[in-house]
Amino acid sequence: MIVETIQIFVILGVIIIFGSIITYININKKTKKEINQEQSTWKKIDLLNNKKKELEKQKKEISYKFSAKAIDSEAYSKAIKYVTEELEKIVEKIDQEVSKLTKIQNKNLSEEDELRFNNIKIKGNLSELENENKIYKEKINELEGFIKKISESENINIDESQKAREKYMINVINKYKEIINEKERKTISEMKNRINPTDISIKSIINKFSPIGYNYEKEYLKTLKKIYNYLNSEIEIVDNNLGILFWIDFSKILTEKICDQQNASVLLCSIMDGLKDDFATIEVVLLDNEKIHTFVKTKYKNMNYIFDLTQKVPFDTYKNEDDKKLLEEYKFKKYKIIRRIYSYNKYNYTDIQN
């Protein structure tokens, strides 16, 4: 009985040992297979990444060729499209292989190993994104440089054409300068009448910016500031260095948005007169660069003001209680007034003798 029991235990022991050996061999085979699969997948990923780098290099070379005008826009579009599509395919294959690798590794990963692997994967994705971002930045810089070259080329052509046209126009104007000046020359009475607050264009601007029931004593400066800022931003004042007089209708100034300083002063003075300012006066002065300049001067509640639309300055830049100091402080660009020549408004004309 004892012998039989011992024999049973021996047989069971042999079976257990044999089973353990078979299990170990199977696990070892499975582990080797998984390791081989993992290594194979890593090799595929490595090869795909190399192909991706080659395609990215091709993409850059195509861009360089286009920037250098070695290929036309049609060839560029076709080449870029092909490379982009191939890149997308490669990226898709890499994602597939990474998914396979993840499945293989997840079978034998502990929580700590899984976290470490996920961190590596995230870092890899970040590296890819940084690389793509770098490529896009390079591409943008290339395109900006290309556009800049084209713009510079076009600007050179435009500038040369514009200069030629201006030269031709100046020659035409010089030929008929005396005839134009004779036609545009105004008597003192006609100059005063140029300031016209009842003109439909002047009334239109005043109505647009003045409040209902406008009151000169309370709302003059506030309303004038709105109109001044509007004119200052909308109308381009150009230097009239052609040596001719040329008067422009208010409607033309407001639609074309361009005029010289004399016409700008007449426009502003007419608006100020329309706002019930009887002190608004056009001043014509000589600057210390020996050039004539024009602006509008007025007085409101013991404060003297100069408004000059030729300068992009704030509304109340030039103001002083002392009229003499105001004229002394005034500057057009860097030039100061050396003497007043004449002044006028709708009511008066003063020829100033110094």
Beta strands, then each sheet from edge to edge (+ up, - down):
strand 1: 236-238
strand 2: 258-260
strand 3: 281-287
strand 4: 292-300
strand 5: 303-307
strand 6: 318-320
strand 7: 331-332
strand 8: 335-344
strand 9: 349-351
sheet 1: 1+ 2+
sheet 2: 6+ 5- 4+ 3- 8+ 7-
sheet 3: 6+ 5- 4+ 3- 8+ 9-
end
